[in-house]
């Protein structure tokens, strides 16, 4: 029997941002990240509204999603600092 750990919100957002380095459709993002449509739809909408992702059209007129490269470095730095501070608090508690 396999047990799967539930992903936290930061991990889901990181997976979506990584898969959108190049313009992708929602279907291809869903296949790459292996998440439900409802979770993907919710997170993509949040990221679009906060301008972390942007909607573009390819030369065939198909709508695709890509990340906004300007904000990605900030995300990785803040995520890394959050994980480091969390680990330090956990080690002090022991």
Biopython code that builds the backbone (N, CA, C, O; Angstrom):
import numpy as np
from Bio.PDB.StructureBuilder import StructureBuilder

atoms = [
    (1, "UNK", "N", (0.844, -1.169, 0.000)),
    (1, "UNK", "CA", (0.000, 0.000, 0.000)),
    (1, "UNK", "C", (0.896, 1.241, 0.000)),
    (1, "UNK", "O", (1.847, 1.324, 0.778)),
    (2, "UNK", "N", (0.598, 2.178, -0.850)),
    (2, "UNK", "CA", (1.401, 3.389, -0.954)),
    (2, "UNK", "C", (0.703, 4.529, -0.223)),
    (2, "UNK", "O", (-0.512, 4.702, -0.327)),
    (3, "UNK", "N", (1.484, 5.296, 0.513)),
    (3, "UNK", "CA", (0.970, 6.474, 1.196)),
    (3, "UNK", "C", (1.591, 7.695, 0.555)),
    (3, "UNK", "O", (2.806, 7.745, 0.365)),
    (4, "UNK", "N", (0.781, 8.674, 0.220)),
    (4, "UNK", "CA", (1.263, 9.885, -0.416)),
    (4, "UNK", "C", (1.124, 11.057, 0.537)),
    (4, "UNK", "O", (0.067, 11.279, 1.128)),
    (5, "UNK", "N", (2.194, 11.790, 0.672)),
    (5, "UNK", "CA", (2.177, 12.972, 1.518)),
    (5, "UNK", "C", (1.486, 14.102, 0.765)),
    (5, "UNK", "O", (1.769, 14.342, -0.409)),
    (6, "UNK", "N", (0.600, 14.775, 1.434)),
    (6, "UNK", "CA", (-0.109, 15.890, 0.816)),
    (6, "UNK", "C", (0.864, 17.055, 0.622)),
    (6, "UNK", "O", (1.603, 17.418, 1.537)),
    (7, "UNK", "N", (0.854, 17.627, -0.567)),
    (7, "UNK", "CA", (1.752, 18.739, -0.862)),
    (7, "UNK", "C", (1.228, 20.017, -0.228)),
    (7, "UNK", "O", (0.019, 20.237, -0.152)),
    (8, "UNK", "N", (2.151, 20.857, 0.225)),
    (8, "UNK", "CA", (1.713, 22.148, 0.730)),
    (8, "UNK", "C", (1.595, 23.144, -0.431)),
    (8, "UNK", "O", (2.015, 22.864, -1.553)),
    (9, "UNK", "N", (1.033, 24.272, -0.143)),
    (9, "UNK", "CA", (0.710, 25.262, -1.169)),
    (9, "UNK", "C", (1.963, 25.756, -1.898)),
    (9, "UNK", "O", (1.931, 25.958, -3.112)),
    (10, "UNK", "N", (3.053, 25.949, -1.176)),
    (10, "UNK", "CA", (4.291, 26.439, -1.791)),
    (10, "UNK", "C", (4.842, 25.423, -2.784)),
    (10, "UNK", "O", (5.320, 25.812, -3.850)),
    (11, "UNK", "N", (4.789, 24.145, -2.465)),
    (11, "UNK", "CA", (5.265, 23.123, -3.385)),
    (11, "UNK", "C", (4.433, 23.091, -4.665)),
    (11, "UNK", "O", (4.976, 22.925, -5.758)),
    (12, "UNK", "N", (3.131, 23.249, -4.532)),
    (12, "UNK", "CA", (2.256, 23.246, -5.710)),
    (12, "UNK", "C", (2.568, 24.435, -6.605)),
    (12, "UNK", "O", (2.677, 24.290, -7.823)),
    (13, "UNK", "N", (2.711, 25.608, -6.004)),
    (13, "UNK", "CA", (3.037, 26.805, -6.783)),
    (13, "UNK", "C", (4.396, 26.665, -7.449)),
    (13, "UNK", "O", (4.563, 27.059, -8.603)),
    (14, "UNK", "N", (5.370, 26.108, -6.734)),
    (14, "UNK", "CA", (6.701, 25.914, -7.312)),
    (14, "UNK", "C", (6.644, 24.979, -8.517)),
    (14, "UNK", "O", (7.302, 25.230, -9.527)),
    (15, "UNK", "N", (5.875, 23.917, -8.421)),
    (15, "UNK", "CA", (5.748, 22.993, -9.555)),
    (15, "UNK", "C", (5.111, 23.673, -10.765)),
    (15, "UNK", "O", (5.548, 23.475, -11.898)),
    (16, "UNK", "N", (4.086, 24.467, -10.518)),
    (16, "UNK", "CA", (3.422, 25.164, -11.623)),
    (16, "UNK", "C", (4.383, 26.162, -12.264)),
    (16, "UNK", "O", (4.473, 26.229, -13.489)),
    (17, "UNK", "N", (5.094, 26.930, -11.457)),
    (17, "UNK", "CA", (6.023, 27.914, -12.008)),
    (17, "UNK", "C", (7.159, 27.258, -12.782)),
    (17, "UNK", "O", (7.584, 27.767, -13.819)),
    (18, "UNK", "N", (7.650, 26.131, -12.280)),
    (18, "UNK", "CA", (8.723, 25.416, -12.995)),
    (18, "UNK", "C", (8.235, 24.870, -14.329)),
    (18, "UNK", "O", (8.969, 24.898, -15.317)),
    (19, "UNK", "N", (7.026, 24.382, -14.365)),
    (19, "UNK", "CA", (6.526, 23.807, -15.616)),
    (19, "UNK", "C", (6.158, 24.879, -16.635)),
    (19, "UNK", "O", (5.983, 24.574, -17.815)),
    (20, "UNK", "N", (6.038, 26.125, -16.198)),
    (20, "UNK", "CA", (5.646, 27.211, -17.108)),
    (20, "UNK", "C", (6.826, 28.076, -17.551)),
    (20, "UNK", "O", (6.637, 29.238, -17.909)),
    (21, "UNK", "N", (8.028, 27.527, -17.531)),
    (21, "UNK", "CA", (9.166, 28.305, -18.026)),
    (21, "UNK", "C", (8.972, 28.652, -19.491)),
    (21, "UNK", "O", (9.320, 29.745, -19.938)),
    (22, "UNK", "N", (8.416, 27.714, -20.226)),
    (22, "UNK", "CA", (8.000, 27.963, -21.609)),
    (22, "UNK", "C", (6.487, 27.944, -21.629)),
    (22, "UNK", "O", (5.879, 27.283, -20.787)),
    (23, "UNK", "N", (5.855, 28.646, -22.559)),
    (23, "UNK", "CA", (4.388, 28.648, -22.596)),
    (23, "UNK", "C", (3.808, 27.235, -22.669)),
    (23, "UNK", "O", (4.237, 26.416, -23.483)),
    (24, "UNK", "N", (2.827, 26.963, -21.807)),
    (24, "UNK", "CA", (2.196, 25.648, -21.697)),
    (24, "UNK", "C", (0.685, 25.807, -21.638)),
    (24, "UNK", "O", (0.181, 26.828, -21.172)),
    (25, "UNK", "N", (-0.027, 24.811, -22.103)),
    (25, "UNK", "CA", (-1.478, 24.772, -21.899)),
    (25, "UNK", "C", (-1.756, 24.219, -20.503)),
    (25, "UNK", "O", (-0.886, 23.604, -19.887)),
    (26, "UNK", "N", (-2.977, 24.443, -20.010)),
    (26, "UNK", "CA", (-3.331, 23.913, -18.688)),
    (26, "UNK", "C", (-3.260, 22.394, -18.674)),
    (26, "UNK", "O", (-2.882, 21.793, -17.668)),
    (27, "UNK", "N", (-3.625, 21.771, -19.796)),
    (27, "UNK", "CA", (-3.578, 20.304, -19.863)),
    (27, "UNK", "C", (-2.153, 19.785, -19.716)),
    (27, "UNK", "O", (-1.919, 18.802, -19.013)),
    (28, "UNK", "N", (-1.210, 20.434, -20.370)),
    (28, "UNK", "CA", (0.177, 19.962, -20.263)),
    (28, "UNK", "C", (0.748, 20.235, -18.874)),
    (28, "UNK", "O", (1.543, 19.443, -18.367)),
    (29, "UNK", "N", (0.354, 21.340, -18.257)),
    (29, "UNK", "CA", (0.785, 21.615, -16.872)),
    (29, "UNK", "C", (0.232, 20.543, -15.946)),
    (29, "UNK", "O", (0.933, 20.054, -15.059)),
    (30, "UNK", "N", (-1.017, 20.185, -16.155)),
    (30, "UNK", "CA", (-1.661, 19.160, -15.320)),
    (30, "UNK", "C", (-0.959, 17.816, -15.460)),
    (30, "UNK", "O", (-0.759, 17.112, -14.470)),
    (31, "UNK", "N", (-0.587, 17.458, -16.682)),
    (31, "UNK", "CA", (0.125, 16.191, -16.890)),
    (31, "UNK", "C", (1.510, 16.214, -16.241)),
    (31, "UNK", "O", (1.939, 15.222, -15.653)),
    (32, "UNK", "N", (2.203, 17.341, -16.350)),
    (32, "UNK", "CA", (3.558, 17.439, -15.780)),
    (32, "UNK", "C", (3.545, 17.434, -14.259)),
    (32, "UNK", "O", (4.416, 16.831, -13.632)),
    (33, "UNK", "N", (2.571, 18.097, -13.664)),
    (33, "UNK", "CA", (2.543, 18.231, -12.206)),
    (33, "UNK", "C", (1.734, 17.150, -11.514)),
    (33, "UNK", "O", (1.853, 16.963, -10.303)),
    (34, "UNK", "N", (0.901, 16.430, -12.281)),
    (34, "UNK", "CA", (0.095, 15.334, -11.744)),
    (34, "UNK", "C", (-0.806, 15.797, -10.595)),
    (34, "UNK", "O", (-0.813, 15.206, -9.515)),
    (35, "UNK", "N", (-1.567, 16.870, -10.855)),
    (35, "UNK", "CA", (-2.488, 17.360, -9.832)),
    (35, "UNK", "C", (-3.895, 17.443, -10.405)),
    (35, "UNK", "O", (-4.091, 17.419, -11.620)),
    (36, "UNK", "N", (-4.850, 17.538, -9.527)),
    (36, "UNK", "CA", (-6.246, 17.579, -9.974)),
    (36, "UNK", "C", (-6.536, 18.888, -10.701)),
    (36, "UNK", "O", (-5.848, 19.892, -10.519)),
    (37, "UNK", "N", (-7.576, 18.842, -11.528)),
    (37, "UNK", "CA", (-7.939, 20.024, -12.302)),
    (37, "UNK", "C", (-8.387, 21.163, -11.391)),
    (37, "UNK", "O", (-8.074, 22.323, -11.656)),
    (38, "UNK", "N", (-9.110, 20.846, -10.330)),
    (38, "UNK", "CA", (-9.617, 21.884, -9.418)),
    (38, "UNK", "C", (-8.478, 22.623, -8.727)),
    (38, "UNK", "O", (-8.499, 23.850, -8.630)),
    (39, "UNK", "N", (-7.481, 21.877, -8.247)),
    (39, "UNK", "CA", (-6.334, 22.504, -7.584)),
    (39, "UNK", "C", (-5.543, 23.334, -8.580)),
    (39, "UNK", "O", (-5.154, 24.464, -8.285)),
    (40, "UNK", "N", (-5.306, 22.775, -9.754)),
    (40, "UNK", "CA", (-4.568, 23.507, -10.783)),
    (40, "UNK", "C", (-5.294, 24.790, -11.170)),
    (40, "UNK", "O", (-4.675, 25.850, -11.260)),
    (41, "UNK", "N", (-6.592, 24.703, -11.398)),
    (41, "UNK", "CA", (-7.385, 25.870, -11.794)),
    (41, "UNK", "C", (-7.302, 26.962, -10.732)),
    (41, "UNK", "O", (-7.127, 28.137, -11.056)),
    (42, "UNK", "N", (-7.428, 26.578, -9.477)),
    (42, "UNK", "CA", (-7.380, 27.534, -8.373)),
    (42, "UNK", "C", (-6.014, 28.215, -8.290)),
    (42, "UNK", "O", (-5.934, 29.440, -8.194)),
    (43, "UNK", "N", (-4.948, 27.428, -8.326)),
    (43, "UNK", "CA", (-3.599, 27.988, -8.200)),
    (43, "UNK", "C", (-3.226, 28.840, -9.409)),
    (43, "UNK", "O", (-2.626, 29.904, -9.252)),
    (44, "UNK", "N", (-3.572, 28.390, -10.606)),
    (44, "UNK", "CA", (-3.263, 29.167, -11.814)),
    (44, "UNK", "C", (-3.992, 30.503, -11.778)),
    (44, "UNK", "O", (-3.417, 31.528, -12.144)),
    (45, "UNK", "N", (-5.245, 30.508, -11.343)),
    (45, "UNK", "CA", (-5.997, 31.760, -11.259)),
    (45, "UNK", "C", (-5.347, 32.719, -10.263)),
    (45, "UNK", "O", (-5.231, 33.914, -10.535)),
    (46, "UNK", "N", (-4.921, 32.196, -9.108)),
    (46, "UNK", "CA", (-4.238, 33.042, -8.124)),
    (46, "UNK", "C", (-2.945, 33.615, -8.698)),
    (46, "UNK", "O", (-2.638, 34.790, -8.501)),
    (47, "UNK", "N", (-2.188, 32.773, -9.411)),
    (47, "UNK", "CA", (-0.924, 33.220, -9.980)),
    (47, "UNK", "C", (-1.126, 34.208, -11.127)),
    (47, "UNK", "O", (-0.314, 35.116, -11.307)),
    (48, "UNK", "N", (-2.191, 34.043, -11.898)),
    (48, "UNK", "CA", (-2.500, 35.001, -12.964)),
    (48, "UNK", "C", (-2.910, 36.352, -12.385)),
    (48, "UNK", "O", (-2.481, 37.395, -12.877)),
    (49, "UNK", "N", (-3.731, 36.335, -11.352)),
    (49, "UNK", "CA", (-4.185, 37.583, -10.736)),
    (49, "UNK", "C", (-3.054, 38.347, -10.057)),
    (49, "UNK", "O", (-3.066, 39.577, -10.015)),
    (50, "UNK", "N", (-2.081, 37.617, -9.527)),
    (50, "UNK", "CA", (-0.947, 38.273, -8.866)),
    (50, "UNK", "C", (0.220, 38.526, -9.830)),
    (50, "UNK", "O", (1.290, 38.962, -9.406)),
    (51, "UNK", "N", (0.018, 38.259, -11.099)),
    (51, "UNK", "CA", (0.988, 38.515, -12.171)),
    (51, "UNK", "C", (2.259, 37.668, -12.077)),
    (51, "UNK", "O", (3.303, 38.068, -12.592)),
    (52, "UNK", "N", (2.184, 36.510, -11.429)),
    (52, "UNK", "CA", (3.304, 35.573, -11.433)),
    (52, "UNK", "C", (3.291, 34.787, -12.738)),
    (52, "UNK", "O", (4.339, 34.374, -13.236)),
    (53, "UNK", "N", (2.096, 34.583, -13.288)),
    (53, "UNK", "CA", (1.929, 33.940, -14.591)),
    (53, "UNK", "C", (1.244, 34.923, -15.523)),
    (53, "UNK", "O", (0.539, 35.832, -15.086)),
    (54, "UNK", "N", (1.464, 34.723, -16.814)),
    (54, "UNK", "CA", (0.760, 35.547, -17.791)),
    (54, "UNK", "C", (0.210, 34.668, -18.897)),
    (54, "UNK", "O", (0.771, 33.623, -19.226)),
    (55, "UNK", "N", (-0.898, 35.115, -19.461)),
    (55, "UNK", "CA", (-1.574, 34.393, -20.527)),
    (55, "UNK", "C", (-1.071, 34.915, -21.871)),
    (55, "UNK", "O", (-1.096, 36.121, -22.117)),
    (56, "UNK", "N", (-0.613, 34.011, -22.739)),
    (56, "UNK", "CA", (-0.123, 34.392, -24.061)),
    (56, "UNK", "C", (-0.804, 33.521, -25.116)),
    (56, "UNK", "O", (-1.342, 32.458, -24.806)),
    (57, "UNK", "N", (-0.775, 33.981, -26.352)),
    (57, "UNK", "CA", (-1.311, 33.189, -27.460)),
    (57, "UNK", "C", (-0.162, 32.807, -28.373)),
    (57, "UNK", "O", (0.709, 33.627, -28.665)),
    (58, "UNK", "N", (-0.162, 31.543, -28.828)),
    (58, "UNK", "CA", (0.853, 31.143, -29.792)),
    (58, "UNK", "C", (0.396, 31.554, -31.196)),
    (58, "UNK", "O", (-0.665, 32.157, -31.356)),
    (59, "UNK", "N", (1.192, 31.229, -32.196)),
    (59, "UNK", "CA", (0.871, 31.679, -33.549)),
    (59, "UNK", "C", (-0.339, 30.961, -34.144)),
    (59, "UNK", "O", (-0.810, 31.339, -35.216)),
    (60, "UNK", "N", (-0.852, 29.924, -33.461)),
    (60, "UNK", "CA", (-2.079, 29.249, -33.888)),
    (60, "UNK", "C", (-3.306, 29.808, -33.169)),
    (60, "UNK", "O", (-4.428, 29.382, -33.443)),
    (61, "UNK", "N", (-3.108, 30.744, -32.265)),
    (61, "UNK", "CA", (-4.214, 31.325, -31.506)),
    (61, "UNK", "C", (-4.566, 30.557, -30.250)),
    (61, "UNK", "O", (-5.559, 30.871, -29.593)),
    (62, "UNK", "N", (-3.773, 29.559, -29.903)),
    (62, "UNK", "CA", (-4.034, 28.767, -28.698)),
    (62, "UNK", "C", (-3.515, 29.510, -27.474)),
    (62, "UNK", "O", (-2.386, 29.999, -27.470)),
    (63, "UNK", "N", (-4.353, 29.594, -26.425)),
    (63, "UNK", "CA", (-3.963, 30.295, -25.203)),
    (63, "UNK", "C", (-3.061, 29.400, -24.365)),
    (63, "UNK", "O", (-3.373, 28.238, -24.105)),
    (64, "UNK", "N", (-1.935, 29.971, -23.950)),
    (64, "UNK", "CA", (-0.980, 29.244, -23.115)),
    (64, "UNK", "C", (-0.570, 30.122, -21.941)),
    (64, "UNK", "O", (-0.780, 31.335, -21.937)),
    (65, "UNK", "N", (0.020, 29.472, -20.953)),
    (65, "UNK", "CA", (0.427, 30.156, -19.734)),
    (65, "UNK", "C", (1.943, 30.064, -19.609)),
    (65, "UNK", "O", (2.531, 29.013, -19.863)),
    (66, "UNK", "N", (2.570, 31.168, -19.217)),
    (66, "UNK", "CA", (4.010, 31.149, -18.945)),
    (66, "UNK", "C", (4.277, 31.989, -17.702)),
    (66, "UNK", "O", (3.489, 32.856, -17.323)),
    (67, "UNK", "N", (5.416, 31.701, -17.086)),
    (67, "UNK", "CA", (5.721, 32.457, -15.875)),
    (67, "UNK", "C", (6.317, 33.811, -16.240)),
    (67, "UNK", "O", (6.862, 34.005, -17.327)),
    (68, "UNK", "N", (6.195, 34.726, -15.307)),
    (68, "UNK", "CA", (6.760, 36.053, -15.458)),
    (68, "UNK", "C", (8.143, 35.998, -14.832)),
    (68, "UNK", "O", (8.266, 36.008, -13.607)),
    (69, "UNK", "N", (9.173, 35.940, -15.643)),
    (69, "UNK", "CA", (10.534, 35.724, -15.170)),
    (69, "UNK", "C", (11.031, 36.739, -14.168)),
    (69, "UNK", "O", (11.936, 36.437, -13.390)),
    (70, "UNK", "N", (10.464, 37.941, -14.163)),
    (70, "UNK", "CA", (10.921, 38.987, -13.250)),
    (70, "UNK", "C", (10.660, 38.617, -11.797)),
    (70, "UNK", "O", (11.462, 38.933, -10.919)),
    (71, "UNK", "N", (9.554, 37.955, -11.546)),
    (71, "UNK", "CA", (9.167, 37.650, -10.164)),
    (71, "UNK", "C", (9.668, 36.292, -9.684)),
    (71, "UNK", "O", (9.608, 36.006, -8.488)),
    (72, "UNK", "N", (10.150, 35.468, -10.571)),
    (72, "UNK", "CA", (10.533, 34.113, -10.194)),
    (72, "UNK", "C", (11.723, 34.110, -9.242)),
    (72, "UNK", "O", (11.724, 33.356, -8.269)),
    (73, "UNK", "N", (12.732, 34.931, -9.498)),
    (73, "UNK", "CA", (13.895, 34.937, -8.613)),
    (73, "UNK", "C", (13.488, 35.348, -7.195)),
    (73, "UNK", "O", (14.019, 34.812, -6.223)),
    (74, "UNK", "N", (12.551, 36.295, -7.069)),
    (74, "UNK", "CA", (12.047, 36.676, -5.752)),
    (74, "UNK", "C", (11.374, 35.495, -5.071)),
    (74, "UNK", "O", (11.562, 35.275, -3.875)),
    (75, "UNK", "N", (10.584, 34.728, -5.833)),
    (75, "UNK", "CA", (9.890, 33.568, -5.270)),
    (75, "UNK", "C", (10.887, 32.549, -4.722)),
    (75, "UNK", "O", (10.728, 32.060, -3.604)),
    (76, "UNK", "N", (11.911, 32.232, -5.507)),
    (76, "UNK", "CA", (12.874, 31.226, -5.068)),
    (76, "UNK", "C", (13.640, 31.702, -3.842)),
    (76, "UNK", "O", (13.894, 30.913, -2.931)),
    (77, "UNK", "N", (14.010, 32.973, -3.802)),
    (77, "UNK", "CA", (14.725, 33.493, -2.638)),
    (77, "UNK", "C", (13.845, 33.465, -1.393)),
    (77, "UNK", "O", (14.299, 33.061, -0.322)),
    (78, "UNK", "N", (12.595, 33.889, -1.525)),
    (78, "UNK", "CA", (11.704, 33.898, -0.360)),
    (78, "UNK", "C", (11.354, 32.486, 0.092)),
    (78, "UNK", "O", (11.239, 32.233, 1.291)),
    (79, "UNK", "N", (11.184, 31.564, -0.851)),
    (79, "UNK", "CA", (10.886, 30.181, -0.492)),
    (79, "UNK", "C", (12.065, 29.553, 0.239)),
    (79, "UNK", "O", (11.883, 28.851, 1.233)),
    (80, "UNK", "N", (13.265, 29.807, -0.252)),
    (80, "UNK", "CA", (14.460, 29.266, 0.382)),
    (80, "UNK", "C", (14.628, 29.829, 1.791)),
    (80, "UNK", "O", (14.929, 29.082, 2.721)),
    (81, "UNK", "N", (14.439, 31.135, 1.957)),
    (81, "UNK", "CA", (14.581, 31.723, 3.292)),
    (81, "UNK", "C", (13.509, 31.203, 4.245)),
    (81, "UNK", "O", (13.776, 31.023, 5.433)),
    (82, "UNK", "N", (12.284, 30.955, 3.733)),
    (82, "UNK", "CA", (11.218, 30.396, 4.565)),
    (82, "UNK", "C", (11.595, 28.998, 5.038)),
    (82, "UNK", "O", (11.422, 28.674, 6.213)),
    (83, "UNK", "N", (12.109, 28.164, 4.131)),
    (83, "UNK", "CA", (12.474, 26.798, 4.500)),
    (83, "UNK", "C", (13.628, 26.777, 5.490)),
    (83, "UNK", "O", (13.637, 25.966, 6.416)),
    (84, "UNK", "N", (14.599, 27.662, 5.302)),
    (84, "UNK", "CA", (15.735, 27.723, 6.224)),
    (84, "UNK", "C", (15.258, 28.140, 7.617)),
    (84, "UNK", "O", (15.643, 27.527, 8.613)),
    (85, "UNK", "N", (14.427, 29.175, 7.689)),
    (85, "UNK", "CA", (13.948, 29.624, 9.001)),
    (85, "UNK", "C", (13.098, 28.554, 9.677)),
    (85, "UNK", "O", (13.173, 28.379, 10.893)),
    (86, "UNK", "N", (12.283, 27.832, 8.889)),
    (86, "UNK", "CA", (11.467, 26.744, 9.448)),
    (86, "UNK", "C", (12.362, 25.636, 10.005)),
    (86, "UNK", "O", (12.102, 25.114, 11.089)),
    (87, "UNK", "N", (13.425, 25.275, 9.258)),
    (87, "UNK", "CA", (14.339, 24.241, 9.718)),
    (87, "UNK", "C", (15.088, 24.662, 10.979)),
    (87, "UNK", "O", (15.316, 23.847, 11.873)),
    (88, "UNK", "N", (15.474, 25.948, 11.049)),
    (88, "UNK", "CA", (16.165, 26.429, 12.234)),
    (88, "UNK", "C", (15.256, 26.393, 13.457)),
    (88, "UNK", "O", (15.696, 26.011, 14.541)),
    (89, "UNK", "N", (13.993, 26.784, 13.295)),
    (89, "UNK", "CA", (13.048, 26.727, 14.413)),
    (89, "UNK", "C", (12.834, 25.292, 14.876)),
    (89, "UNK", "O", (12.716, 25.033, 16.074)),
    (90, "UNK", "N", (12.785, 24.356, 13.924)),
    (90, "UNK", "CA", (12.576, 22.945, 14.273)),
    (90, "UNK", "C", (13.778, 22.392, 15.025)),
    (90, "UNK", "O", (13.623, 21.612, 15.965)),
    (91, "UNK", "N", (14.982, 22.797, 14.611)),
    (91, "UNK", "CA", (16.181, 22.285, 15.286)),
    (91, "UNK", "C", (16.331, 22.880, 16.679)),
    (91, "UNK", "O", (16.860, 22.215, 17.570)),
    (92, "UNK", "N", (15.877, 24.123, 16.893)),
    (92, "UNK", "CA", (15.928, 24.735, 18.216)),
    (92, "UNK", "C", (14.921, 24.102, 19.167)),
    (92, "UNK", "O", (15.157, 24.020, 20.372)),
    (93, "UNK", "N", (13.804, 23.658, 18.618)),
    (93, "UNK", "CA", (12.764, 23.053, 19.440)),
    (93, "UNK", "C", (13.186, 21.696, 19.989)),
    (93, "UNK", "O", (12.665, 21.245, 21.009)),
    (94, "UNK", "N", (14.121, 21.052, 19.318)),
    (94, "UNK", "CA", (14.550, 19.715, 19.759)),
    (94, "UNK", "C", (15.523, 19.828, 20.839)),
    (94, "UNK", "O", (16.003, 18.813, 21.345)),
]
sb = StructureBuilder()
sb.init_structure("model")
sb.init_model(0)
sb.init_chain("A")
sb.init_seg("    ")
for serial, (resi, resn, name, xyz) in enumerate(atoms, 1):
    if name == "N":
        sb.init_residue(resn, " ", resi, " ")
    sb.init_atom(name, np.array(xyz, "f"), 0.0, 1.0, " ", f" {name:<3s}", serial, name[0])
structure = sb.get_structure()
